Amino acid sequence: MTLVRWDPFRDLATLHDRFNQVLSADSDSVEDRHGDWAPPVDIFERGDELILRAELPGLKTEDIDIRVENGKLVLRGERKQERKTDDTKVYRLERVYGTFTRRFALPTSVDSSKISAAYRNGVLEVTLPKADEAKERKVEIKVA
């Protein structure tokens, strides 16, 4: 068994960040979650694009809906429960079923017309390319 050291200051910092998000004047920065469950999501930057990865094991592509609405990326879906027959004896059900909705505010630097998605091995990867204006570029200095 591995011992993990508890760091109360890390928990306090996380609580402080969440509290600031809720009280933020910019309500679009707060992420929305609705439904019976919420899939875990990682968001990171790779080169000139943002990547959103969501764990959606057991879902088919037709059970997942991705849209851009009012400056937000909306991820919806449904994990359907397997049908039980009369001779099935259930001893424990821990997996969560039902619908979910996750909304993420899109930065203005994202080109929403070029968003793409791929689904592989239960992981949905949404690629959000940056607009040309937001990409880093070198400014040439002219000699006067």
DRENTORKOL-3810 file (N, C-alpha, C; in nm, 4 decimals):
REM DRENTORKOL-3810
@n.u->0.0842; n.v->-0.1169; n.w->0.0000; ca.u->0.0000; ca.v->0.0000; ca.w->0.0000; c.u->0.0891; c.v->0.1238; c.w->0.0000
@n.u->0.0571; n.v->0.2181; n.w->-0.0831; ca.u->0.1336; ca.v->0.3410; ca.w->-0.0946; c.u->0.0747; c.v->0.4478; c.w->-0.0036
@n.u->0.1605; n.v->0.5123; n.w->0.0714; ca.u->0.1168; ca.v->0.6230; ca.w->0.1556; c.u->0.1263; c.v->0.7520; c.w->0.0768
@n.u->0.0235; n.v->0.8334; n.w->0.0878; ca.u->0.0197; ca.v->0.9616; ca.w->0.0191; c.u->0.0146; c.v->1.0709; c.w->0.1237
@n.u->0.1053; n.v->1.1646; n.w->0.1138; ca.u->0.1099; ca.v->1.2740; ca.w->0.2108; c.u->0.0011; c.v->1.3757; c.w->0.1789
@n.u->-0.0736; n.v->1.4089; n.w->0.2794; ca.u->-0.1812; ca.v->1.5067; ca.w->0.2649; c.u->-0.1227; c.v->1.6460; c.w->0.2732
@n.u->-0.1597; n.v->1.7286; n.w->0.1782; ca.u->-0.1130; ca.v->1.8664; ca.w->0.1753; c.u->-0.2342; c.v->1.9574; c.w->0.1873
@n.u->-0.2639; n.v->2.0081; n.w->0.3079; ca.u->-0.3845; ca.v->2.0895; ca.w->0.3256; c.u->-0.3793; c.v->2.2193; c.w->0.2454
@n.u->-0.2606; n.v->2.2701; n.w->0.2170; ca.u->-0.2492; ca.v->2.3957; ca.w->0.1433; c.u->-0.2887; c.v->2.3781; c.w->-0.0037
@n.u->-0.2608; n.v->2.2595; n.w->-0.0601; ca.u->-0.3022; ca.v->2.2315; ca.w->-0.1976; c.u->-0.4546; c.v->2.2296; c.w->-0.2060
@n.u->-0.5189; n.v->2.1656; n.w->-0.1087; ca.u->-0.6648; ca.v->2.1620; ca.w->-0.1064; c.u->-0.7228; c.v->2.3020; c.w->-0.0892
@n.u->-0.6589; n.v->2.3817; n.w->-0.0059; ca.u->-0.7050; ca.v->2.5183; ca.w->0.0166; c.u->-0.6914; c.v->2.6020; c.w->-0.1106
@n.u->-0.5807; n.v->2.5837; n.w->-0.1833; ca.u->-0.5607; ca.v->2.6577; ca.w->-0.3083; c.u->-0.6647; c.v->2.6176; c.w->-0.4122
@n.u->-0.6960; n.v->2.4886; n.w->-0.4195; ca.u->-0.7981; ca.v->2.4418; ca.w->-0.5133; c.u->-0.9341; c.v->2.5005; c.w->-0.4786
@n.u->-0.9681; n.v->2.5011; n.w->-0.3507; ca.u->-1.0942; ca.v->2.5586; ca.w->-0.3065; c.u->-1.0997; c.v->2.7077; c.w->-0.3385
@n.u->-0.9889; n.v->2.7768; n.w->-0.3183; ca.u->-0.9814; ca.v->2.9203; ca.w->-0.3469; c.u->-1.0039; c.v->2.9465; c.w->-0.4961
@n.u->-0.9416; n.v->2.8662; n.w->-0.5828; ca.u->-0.9585; ca.v->2.8828; ca.w->-0.7276; c.u->-1.1035; c.v->2.8596; c.w->-0.7689
@n.u->-1.1653; n.v->2.7566; n.w->-0.7151; ca.u->-1.3056; ca.v->2.7284; ca.w->-0.7504; c.u->-1.3977; c.v->2.8397; c.w->-0.7017
@n.u->-1.3714; n.v->2.8893; n.w->-0.5816; ca.u->-1.4517; ca.v->2.9976; ca.w->-0.5269; c.u->-1.4398; c.v->3.1226; c.w->-0.6143
@n.u->-1.3187; n.v->3.1523; n.w->-0.6593; ca.u->-1.2977; ca.v->3.2674; ca.w->-0.7473; c.u->-1.3695; c.v->3.2501; c.w->-0.8802
@n.u->-1.3728; n.v->3.1286; n.w->-0.9329; ca.u->-1.4434; ca.v->3.1033; ca.w->-1.0584; c.u->-1.5924; c.v->3.1312; c.w->-1.0431
@n.u->-1.6499; n.v->3.0866; n.w->-0.9330; ca.u->-1.7928; ca.v->3.1054; ca.w->-0.9112; c.u->-1.8269; c.v->3.2533; c.w->-0.8965
@n.u->-1.7421; n.v->3.3285; n.w->-0.8284; ca.u->-1.7684; ca.v->3.4694; ca.w->-0.8055; c.u->-1.7200; c.v->3.5589; c.w->-0.9182
@n.u->-1.6598; n.v->3.5000; n.w->-1.0199; ca.u->-1.6052; ca.v->3.5785; ca.w->-1.1302; c.u->-1.7157; c.v->3.6558; c.w->-1.2011
@n.u->-1.6835; n.v->3.7789; n.w->-1.2407; ca.u->-1.7809; ca.v->3.8612; ca.w->-1.3141; c.u->-1.8085; c.v->3.8022; c.w->-1.4510
@n.u->-1.7130; n.v->3.7275; n.w->-1.5060; ca.u->-1.7286; ca.v->3.6669; ca.w->-1.6381; c.u->-1.7876; c.v->3.5276; c.w->-1.6206
@n.u->-1.9201; n.v->3.5191; n.w->-1.6254; ca.u->-1.9859; ca.v->3.3907; ca.w->-1.6001; c.u->-1.9567; c.v->3.2879; c.w->-1.7088
@n.u->-1.9099; n.v->3.3310; n.w->-1.8268; ca.u->-1.8775; ca.v->3.2351; ca.w->-1.9320; c.u->-1.7551; c.v->3.1520; c.w->-1.8981
@n.u->-1.6729; n.v->3.1998; n.w->-1.8046; ca.u->-1.5529; ca.v->3.1242; ca.w->-1.7712; c.u->-1.5849; c.v->3.0037; c.w->-1.6842
@n.u->-1.7030; n.v->3.0006; n.w->-1.6246; ca.u->-1.7419; ca.v->2.8889; ca.w->-1.5401; c.u->-1.7914; c.v->2.7753; c.w->-1.6289
@n.u->-1.7419; n.v->2.6571; n.w->-1.5999; ca.u->-1.7802; ca.v->2.5391; ca.w->-1.6774; c.u->-1.9148; c.v->2.4880; c.w->-1.6286
@n.u->-1.9998; n.v->2.4440; n.w->-1.7204; ca.u->-2.1313; ca.v->2.3908; ca.w->-1.6865; c.u->-2.1305; c.v->2.2389; c.w->-1.6955
@n.u->-2.1952; n.v->2.1743; n.w->-1.5974; ca.u->-2.2132; ca.v->2.0293; ca.w->-1.5987; c.u->-2.3596; c.v->2.0010; c.w->-1.5719
@n.u->-2.4185; n.v->1.9145; n.w->-1.6524; ca.u->-2.5579; ca.v->1.8756; ca.w->-1.6329; c.u->-2.5715; c.v->1.7290; c.w->-1.6696
@n.u->-2.6690; n.v->1.6660; n.w->-1.6091; ca.u->-2.6996; ca.v->1.5282; ca.w->-1.6448; c.u->-2.6797; c.v->1.4339; c.w->-1.5287
@n.u->-2.6831; n.v->1.3049; n.w->-1.5603; ca.u->-2.6721; ca.v->1.2006; ca.w->-1.4592; c.u->-2.5274; c.v->1.1763; c.w->-1.4165
@n.u->-2.4328; n.v->1.2100; n.w->-1.5016; ca.u->-2.2914; ca.v->1.1902; ca.w->-1.4717; c.u->-2.2090; c.v->1.2878; c.w->-1.5546
@n.u->-2.0813; n.v->1.3002; n.w->-1.5235; ca.u->-1.9941; ca.v->1.3918; ca.w->-1.5964; c.u->-1.8630; c.v->1.3194; c.w->-1.6268
@n.u->-1.8314; n.v->1.3014; n.w->-1.7551; ca.u->-1.7063; ca.v->1.2337; ca.w->-1.7890; c.u->-1.5864; c.v->1.3202; c.w->-1.7520
@n.u->-1.4776; n.v->1.2574; n.w->-1.7053; ca.u->-1.3573; ca.v->1.3351; ca.w->-1.6752; c.u->-1.2939; c.v->1.3880; c.w->-1.8033
@n.u->-1.2401; n.v->1.5096; n.w->-1.7956; ca.u->-1.1863; ca.v->1.5777; ca.w->-1.9130; c.u->-1.0485; c.v->1.6352; c.w->-1.8811
@n.u->-0.9555; n.v->1.6228; n.w->-1.9760; ca.u->-0.8262; ca.v->1.6907; ca.w->-1.9699; c.u->-0.8242; c.v->1.7931; c.w->-2.0817
@n.u->-0.7734; n.v->1.9126; n.w->-2.0526; ca.u->-0.7576; ca.v->2.0160; ca.w->-2.1549; c.u->-0.6142; c.v->2.0651; c.w->-2.1476
@n.u->-0.5460; n.v->2.0633; n.w->-2.2616; ca.u->-0.4078; ca.v->2.1077; ca.w->-2.2645; c.u->-0.3767; c.v->2.1706; c.w->-2.3996
@n.u->-0.2624; n.v->2.2371; n.w->-2.4062; ca.u->-0.2203; ca.v->2.3045; ca.w->-2.5286; c.u->-0.1065; c.v->2.2258; c.w->-2.5907
@n.u->-0.1149; n.v->2.2065; n.w->-2.7226; ca.u->-0.0100; ca.v->2.1369; ca.w->-2.7967; c.u->0.0162; c.v->2.2160; c.w->-2.9241
@n.u->0.1297; n.v->2.2833; n.w->-2.9299; ca.u->0.1625; ca.v->2.3634; ca.w->-3.0482; c.u->0.0633; c.v->2.4759; c.w->-3.0661
@n.u->0.0007; n.v->2.4814; n.w->-3.1839; ca.u->-0.0944; ca.v->2.5868; ca.w->-3.2173; c.u->-0.2394; c.v->2.5434; c.w->-3.1992
@n.u->-0.2627; n.v->2.4495; n.w->-3.1068; ca.u->-0.3992; ca.v->2.4033; ca.w->-3.0858; c.u->-0.4216; c.v->2.3643; c.w->-2.9397
@n.u->-0.5470; n.v->2.3727; n.w->-2.8985; ca.u->-0.5891; ca.v->2.3231; ca.w->-2.7682; c.u->-0.6478; c.v->2.1843; c.w->-2.7901
@n.u->-0.6244; n.v->2.0967; n.w->-2.6957; ca.u->-0.6754; ca.v->1.9600; ca.w->-2.7051; c.u->-0.7634; c.v->1.9338; c.w->-2.5838
@n.u->-0.8823; n.v->1.8798; n.w->-2.6082; ca.u->-0.9732; ca.v->1.8378; ca.w->-2.5025; c.u->-0.9882; c.v->1.6871; c.w->-2.5153
@n.u->-0.9570; n.v->1.6142; n.w->-2.4096; ca.u->-0.9745; ca.v->1.4689; ca.w->-2.4095; c.u->-1.0756; c.v->1.4317; c.w->-2.3026
@n.u->-1.1761; n.v->1.3557; n.w->-2.3415; ca.u->-1.2811; ca.v->1.3121; ca.w->-2.2494; c.u->-1.2863; c.v->1.1603; c.w->-2.2484
@n.u->-1.2952; n.v->1.1039; n.w->-2.1285; ca.u->-1.3084; ca.v->0.9589; ca.w->-2.1146; c.u->-1.4554; c.v->0.9213; c.w->-2.1290
@n.u->-1.4859; n.v->0.8460; n.w->-2.2348; ca.u->-1.6232; ca.v->0.8049; ca.w->-2.2632; c.u->-1.6291; c.v->0.6556; c.w->-2.2950
@n.u->-1.5844; n.v->0.5707; n.w->-2.2032; ca.u->-1.5829; ca.v->0.4273; ca.w->-2.2332; c.u->-1.7241; c.v->0.3721; c.w->-2.2488
@n.u->-1.7379; n.v->0.2820; n.w->-2.3442; ca.u->-1.8654; ca.v->0.2164; ca.w->-2.3653; c.u->-1.9635; c.v->0.2922; c.w->-2.4516
@n.u->-1.9277; n.v->0.4117; n.w->-2.4964; ca.u->-2.0176; ca.v->0.4881; ca.w->-2.5825; c.u->-1.9836; c.v->0.4632; c.w->-2.7284
@n.u->-2.0843; n.v->0.4745; n.w->-2.8129; ca.u->-2.0650; ca.v->0.4683; ca.w->-2.9572; c.u->-2.0636; c.v->0.6118; c.w->-3.0086
@n.u->-2.0072; n.v->0.6336; n.w->-3.1263; ca.u->-1.9995; ca.v->0.7698; ca.w->-3.1801; c.u->-2.1376; c.v->0.8314; c.w->-3.1979
@n.u->-2.2377; n.v->0.7496; n.w->-3.2262; ca.u->-2.3728; ca.v->0.8051; ca.w->-3.2430; c.u->-2.4352; c.v->0.8469; c.w->-3.1091
@n.u->-2.3739; n.v->0.8067; n.w->-2.9964; ca.u->-2.4220; ca.v->0.8481; ca.w->-2.8648; c.u->-2.3577; c.v->0.9776; c.w->-2.8171
@n.u->-2.2671; n.v->1.0348; n.w->-2.8967; ca.u->-2.1929; ca.v->1.1548; ca.w->-2.8587; c.u->-2.2296; c.v->1.2688; c.w->-2.9530
@n.u->-2.2520; n.v->1.3864; n.w->-2.8967; ca.u->-2.2862; ca.v->1.5049; ca.w->-2.9753; c.u->-2.1941; c.v->1.6192; c.w->-2.9337
@n.u->-2.1271; n.v->1.6801; n.w->-3.0314; ca.u->-2.0373; ca.v->1.7925; ca.w->-3.0063; c.u->-2.0871; c.v->1.9103; c.w->-3.0877
@n.u->-2.1038; n.v->2.0251; n.w->-3.0217; ca.u->-2.1520; ca.v->2.1461; ca.w->-3.0896; c.u->-2.0782; c.v->2.2674; c.w->-3.0364
@n.u->-2.0830; n.v->2.3753; n.w->-3.1148; ca.u->-2.0363; ca.v->2.5056; ca.w->-3.0694; c.u->-2.1599; c.v->2.5936; c.w->-3.0617
@n.u->-2.1908; n.v->2.6409; n.w->-2.9387; ca.u->-2.3098; ca.v->2.7227; ca.w->-2.9160; c.u->-2.2720; c.v->2.8447; c.w->-2.8326
@n.u->-2.2973; n.v->2.9627; n.w->-2.8845; ca.u->-2.2772; ca.v->3.0873; ca.w->-2.8094; c.u->-2.1384; c.v->3.0970; c.w->-2.7459
@n.u->-2.0363; n.v->3.0647; n.w->-2.8235; ca.u->-1.8995; ca.v->3.0756; ca.w->-2.7737; c.u->-1.8583; c.v->2.9663; c.w->-2.6770
@n.u->-1.9348; n.v->2.8571; n.w->-2.6727; ca.u->-1.9012; ca.v->2.7453; ca.w->-2.5854; c.u->-1.8961; c.v->2.6163; c.w->-2.6655
@n.u->-1.8047; n.v->2.5280; n.w->-2.6264; ca.u->-1.8004; ca.v->2.3935; ca.w->-2.6810; c.u->-1.8909; c.v->2.3086; c.w->-2.5929
@n.u->-1.9919; n.v->2.2462; n.w->-2.6534; ca.u->-2.0894; ca.v->2.1664; ca.w->-2.5784; c.u->-2.0689; c.v->2.0197; c.w->-2.6145
@n.u->-2.0465; n.v->1.9392; n.w->-2.5116; ca.u->-2.0266; ca.v->1.7958; ca.w->-2.5276; c.u->-2.1431; c.v->1.7270; c.w->-2.4577
@n.u->-2.2245; n.v->1.6527; n.w->-2.5360; ca.u->-2.3417; ca.v->1.5822; ca.w->-2.4813; c.u->-2.3327; c.v->1.4352; c.w->-2.5188
@n.u->-2.3985; n.v->1.3549; n.w->-2.4384; ca.u->-2.4018; ca.v->1.2135; ca.w->-2.4726; c.u->-2.4876; c.v->1.1350; c.w->-2.3770
@n.u->-2.4923; n.v->1.0056; n.w->-2.4030; ca.u->-2.5702; ca.v->0.9167; ca.w->-2.3180; c.u->-2.5055; c.v->0.7795; c.w->-2.3156
@n.u->-2.4851; n.v->0.7298; n.w->-2.1953; ca.u->-2.4391; ca.v->0.5919; ca.w->-2.1775; c.u->-2.5618; c.v->0.5107; c.w->-2.1408
@n.u->-2.5976; n.v->0.4162; n.w->-2.2293; ca.u->-2.7189; ca.v->0.3374; ca.w->-2.2100; c.u->-2.6856; c.v->0.2102; c.w->-2.1326
@n.u->-2.7759; n.v->0.1765; n.w->-2.0422; ca.u->-2.7576; ca.v->0.0572; ca.w->-1.9616; c.u->-2.7955; c.v->-0.0653; c.w->-2.0424
@n.u->-2.7189; n.v->-0.1715; n.w->-2.0249; ca.u->-2.7487; ca.v->-0.2962; ca.w->-2.0941; c.u->-2.8795; c.v->-0.3525; c.w->-2.0406
@n.u->-2.9554; n.v->-0.4098; n.w->-2.1285; ca.u->-3.0852; ca.v->-0.4656; ca.w->-2.0865; c.u->-3.0629; c.v->-0.5970; c.w->-2.0131
@n.u->-3.1367; n.v->-0.6103; n.w->-1.9066; ca.u->-3.1264; ca.v->-0.7322; ca.w->-1.8265; c.u->-3.2408; c.v->-0.8257; c.w->-1.8634
@n.u->-3.2116; n.v->-0.9525; n.w->-1.8600; ca.u->-3.3165; ca.v->-1.0522; ca.w->-1.8831; c.u->-3.3696; c.v->-1.0983; c.w->-1.7469
@n.u->-3.4769; n.v->-1.1733; n.w->-1.7490; ca.u->-3.5394; ca.v->-1.2186; ca.w->-1.6240; c.u->-3.4483; c.v->-1.3122; c.w->-1.5448
@n.u->-3.3570; n.v->-1.3822; n.w->-1.6134; ca.u->-3.2702; ca.v->-1.4760; ca.w->-1.5421; c.u->-3.1394; c.v->-1.4112; c.w->-1.4943
@n.u->-3.1258; n.v->-1.2805; n.w->-1.5096; ca.u->-3.0056; ca.v->-1.2094; ca.w->-1.4665; c.u->-3.0164; c.v->-1.1739; c.w->-1.3188
@n.u->-2.9133; n.v->-1.2093; n.w->-1.2433; ca.u->-2.9056; ca.v->-1.1713; ca.w->-1.1027; c.u->-2.7954; c.v->-1.0663; c.w->-1.0896
@n.u->-2.8330; n.v->-0.9502; n.w->-1.0413; ca.u->-2.7370; ca.v->-0.8410; ca.w->-1.0266; c.u->-2.6929; c.v->-0.8355; c.w->-0.8813
@n.u->-2.5602; n.v->-0.8345; n.w->-0.8597; ca.u->-2.5062; ca.v->-0.8274; ca.w->-0.7252; c.u->-2.4524; c.v->-0.6884; c.w->-0.6910
@n.u->-2.4078; n.v->-0.6159; n.w->-0.7919; ca.u->-2.3568; ca.v->-0.4816; ca.w->-0.7678; c.u->-2.3582; c.v->-0.4039; c.w->-0.8990
@n.u->-2.4031; n.v->-0.2785; n.w->-0.8932; ca.u->-2.3993; ca.v->-0.1883; ca.w->-1.0073; c.u->-2.3268; c.v->-0.0615; c.w->-0.9632
@n.u->-2.2074; n.v->-0.0390; n.w->-1.0138; ca.u->-2.1306; ca.v->0.0787; ca.w->-0.9774; c.u->-2.1106; c.v->0.1737; c.w->-1.0948
@n.u->-2.1261; n.v->0.1245; n.w->-1.2155; ca.u->-2.1072; ca.v->0.2114; ca.w->-1.3316; c.u->-2.2265; c.v->0.3053; c.w->-1.3431
@n.u->-2.1993; n.v->0.4257; n.w->-1.3918; ca.u->-2.3028; ca.v->0.5278; ca.w->-1.4024; c.u->-2.3576; c.v->0.5292; c.w->-1.5447
@n.u->-2.4887; n.v->0.5387; n.w->-1.5558; ca.u->-2.5550; ca.v->0.5422; ca.w->-1.6851; c.u->-2.6404; c.v->0.6668; c.w->-1.6939
@n.u->-2.6768; n.v->0.7031; n.w->-1.8152; ca.u->-2.7645; ca.v->0.8166; ca.w->-1.8353; c.u->-2.6985; c.v->0.9228; c.w->-1.9214
@n.u->-2.7571; n.v->1.0407; n.w->-1.9177; ca.u->-2.7109; ca.v->1.1494; ca.w->-2.0042; c.u->-2.6091; c.v->1.2367; c.w->-1.9319
@n.u->-2.5318; n.v->1.3098; n.w->-2.0114; ca.u->-2.4400; ca.v->1.4082; ca.w->-1.9581; c.u->-2.4310; c.v->1.5253; c.w->-2.0538
@n.u->-2.3988; n.v->1.6406; n.w->-2.0011; ca.u->-2.3710; ca.v->1.7605; ca.w->-2.0801; c.u->-2.2575; c.v->1.8342; c.w->-2.0130
@n.u->-2.1537; n.v->1.8659; n.w->-2.0897; ca.u->-2.0425; ca.v->1.9474; ca.w->-2.0407; c.u->-2.0285; c.v->2.0651; c.w->-2.1364
@n.u->-2.0146; n.v->2.1853; n.w->-2.0805; ca.u->-1.9954; ca.v->2.3071; ca.w->-2.1603; c.u->-1.8650; c.v->2.3717; c.w->-2.1192
@n.u->-1.7871; n.v->2.4124; n.w->-2.2195; ca.u->-1.6584; ca.v->2.4757; ca.w->-2.1953; c.u->-1.6528; c.v->2.6063; c.w->-2.2727
@n.u->-1.6213; n.v->2.7152; n.w->-2.2046; ca.u->-1.6081; ca.v->2.8443; ca.w->-2.2713; c.u->-1.4893; c.v->2.8387; c.w->-2.3660
@n.u->-1.5114; n.v->2.8796; n.w->-2.4905; ca.u->-1.4043; ca.v->2.8802; ca.w->-2.5896; c.u->-1.3278; c.v->3.0119; c.w->-2.5824
@n.u->-1.1958; n.v->3.0062; n.w->-2.5767; ca.u->-1.1197; ca.v->3.1304; ca.w->-2.5830; c.u->-1.1394; c.v->3.1961; c.w->-2.7197
@n.u->-1.1269; n.v->3.3253; n.w->-2.7251; ca.u->-1.1440; ca.v->3.3957; ca.w->-2.8530; c.u->-1.0340; c.v->3.3578; c.w->-2.9512
@n.u->-0.9266; n.v->3.2995; n.w->-2.9025; ca.u->-0.8159; ca.v->3.2618; ca.w->-2.9900; c.u->-0.8425; c.v->3.1340; c.w->-3.0691
@n.u->-0.9540; n.v->3.0640; n.w->-3.0434; ca.u->-0.9855; ca.v->2.9385; ca.w->-3.1132; c.u->-1.0653; c.v->2.9672; c.w->-3.2392
@n.u->-1.0257; n.v->2.9022; n.w->-3.3494; ca.u->-1.0994; ca.v->2.9114; ca.w->-3.4754; c.u->-1.2060; c.v->2.8023; c.w->-3.4744
@n.u->-1.3294; n.v->2.8375; n.w->-3.4365; ca.u->-1.4351; ca.v->2.7381; ca.w->-3.4177; c.u->-1.4753; c.v->2.6676; c.w->-3.5468
@n.u->-1.4451; n.v->2.7265; n.w->-3.6620; ca.u->-1.4819; ca.v->2.6618; ca.w->-3.7888; c.u->-1.3896; c.v->2.5444; c.w->-3.8230
@n.u->-1.2772; n.v->2.5312; n.w->-3.7531; ca.u->-1.1812; ca.v->2.4239; ca.w->-3.7821; c.u->-1.1717; c.v->2.3197; c.w->-3.6717
@n.u->-1.2673; n.v->2.3172; n.w->-3.5806; ca.u->-1.2661; ca.v->2.2192; ca.w->-3.4717; c.u->-1.2913; c.v->2.0806; c.w->-3.5295
@n.u->-1.2142; n.v->1.9826; n.w->-3.4828; ca.u->-1.2320; ca.v->1.8442; ca.w->-3.5285; c.u->-1.2299; c.v->1.7511; c.w->-3.4070
@n.u->-1.2793; n.v->1.6281; n.w->-3.4264; ca.u->-1.2847; ca.v->1.5326; ca.w->-3.3161; c.u->-1.2562; c.v->1.3927; c.w->-3.3672
@n.u->-1.1948; n.v->1.3121; n.w->-3.2805; ca.u->-1.1676; ca.v->1.1715; ca.w->-3.3098; c.u->-1.2001; c.v->1.0912; c.w->-3.1843
@n.u->-1.2534; n.v->0.9701; n.w->-3.2034; ca.u->-1.2918; ca.v->0.8845; ca.w->-3.0927; c.u->-1.2216; c.v->0.7509; c.w->-3.1086
@n.u->-1.1391; n.v->0.7166; n.w->-3.0087; ca.u->-1.0607; ca.v->0.5936; ca.w->-3.0191; c.u->-1.0419; c.v->0.5340; c.w->-2.8793
@n.u->-1.0696; n.v->0.4062; n.w->-2.8654; ca.u->-1.0500; ca.v->0.3324; ca.w->-2.7402; c.u->-1.1183; c.v->0.3980; c.w->-2.6204
@n.u->-1.2377; n.v->0.4501; n.w->-2.6407; ca.u->-1.3132; ca.v->0.5094; ca.w->-2.5314; c.u->-1.2722; c.v->0.6501; c.w->-2.4928
@n.u->-1.1824; n.v->0.7102; n.w->-2.5710; ca.u->-1.1373; ca.v->0.8465; ca.w->-2.5427; c.u->-1.1714; c.v->0.9357; c.w->-2.6613
@n.u->-1.2446; n.v->1.0422; n.w->-2.6336; ca.u->-1.2785; ca.v->1.1418; ca.w->-2.7349; c.u->-1.1735; c.v->1.2513; c.w->-2.7300
@n.u->-1.1135; n.v->1.2825; n.w->-2.8453; ca.u->-1.0151; ca.v->1.3906; ca.w->-2.8522; c.u->-1.0672; c.v->1.4974; c.w->-2.9469
@n.u->-1.0906; n.v->1.6161; n.w->-2.8917; ca.u->-1.1392; ca.v->1.7300; ca.w->-2.9692; c.u->-1.0215; c.v->1.8247; c.w->-2.9886
@n.u->-0.9918; n.v->1.8579; n.w->-3.1139; ca.u->-0.8826; ca.v->1.9481; ca.w->-3.1465; c.u->-0.9403; c.v->2.0854; c.w->-3.1786
@n.u->-0.8908; n.v->2.1860; n.w->-3.1070; ca.u->-0.9385; ca.v->2.3233; ca.w->-3.1216; c.u->-0.8223; c.v->2.4092; c.w->-3.1721
@n.u->-0.8097; n.v->2.4252; n.w->-3.3040; ca.u->-0.6973; ca.v->2.5026; ca.w->-3.3566; c.u->-0.7106; c.v->2.6513; c.w->-3.3260
@n.u->-0.5964; n.v->2.7134; n.w->-3.3024; ca.u->-0.5957; ca.v->2.8569; ca.w->-3.2771; c.u->-0.6150; c.v->2.9314; c.w->-3.4082
@n.u->-0.6788; n.v->3.0471; n.w->-3.3999; ca.u->-0.6948; ca.v->3.1331; ca.w->-3.5175; c.u->-0.5582; c.v->3.1876; c.w->-3.5568
@n.u->-0.5429; n.v->3.2214; n.w->-3.6844; ca.u->-0.4148; ca.v->3.2706; ca.w->-3.7332; c.u->-0.3679; c.v->3.3938; c.w->-3.6568
@n.u->-0.4617; n.v->3.4785; n.w->-3.6161; ca.u->-0.4247; ca.v->3.5999; ca.w->-3.5429; c.u->-0.3668; c.v->3.5670; c.w->-3.4061
@n.u->-0.4043; n.v->3.4534; n.w->-3.3479; ca.u->-0.3602; ca.v->3.4179; ca.w->-3.2132; c.u->-0.2290; c.v->3.3406; c.w->-3.2119
@n.u->-0.1851; n.v->3.2911; n.w->-3.3267; ca.u->-0.0622; ca.v->3.2129; ca.w->-3.3323; c.u->0.0586; c.v->3.3026; c.w->-3.3118
@n.u->0.1566; n.v->3.2439; n.w->-3.2468; ca.u->0.2800; ca.v->3.3178; ca.w->-3.2224; c.u->0.3525; c.v->3.3392; c.w->-3.3553
@n.u->0.4023; n.v->3.4592; n.w->-3.3742; ca.u->0.4780; ca.v->3.4868; ca.w->-3.4959; c.u->0.5870; c.v->3.5863; c.w->-3.4639
@n.u->0.6912; n.v->3.5797; n.w->-3.5415; ca.u->0.8050; ca.v->3.6697; ca.w->-3.5231; c.u->0.7796; c.v->3.7962; c.w->-3.6038
@n.u->0.8067; n.v->3.9088; n.w->-3.5426; ca.u->0.7922; ca.v->4.0369; ca.w->-3.6091; c.u->0.9281; c.v->4.0810; c.w->-3.6576
@n.u->0.9345; n.v->4.1073; n.w->-3.7865; ca.u->1.0615; ca.v->4.1476; ca.w->-3.8467; c.u->1.0876; c.v->4.2957; c.w->-3.8181
@n.u->1.2101; n.v->4.3241; n.w->-3.7813; ca.u->1.2496; ca.v->4.4632; ca.w->-3.7537; c.u->1.3146; c.v->4.5200; c.w->-3.8794
@n.u->1.2603; n.v->4.6306; n.w->-3.9282; ca.u->1.3147; ca.v->4.6946; ca.w->-4.0485; c.u->1.4131; c.v->4.8018; c.w->-4.0059
@n.u->1.5181; n.v->4.8114; n.w->-4.0813; ca.u->1.6186; ca.v->4.9132; ca.w->-4.0545; c.u->1.5758; c.v->5.0407; c.w->-4.1241
@n.u->1.5727; n.v->5.1514; n.w->-4.0498; ca.u->1.5276; ca.v->5.2795; ca.w->-4.1065; c.u->1.6441; c.v->5.3600; c.w->-4.1577
END
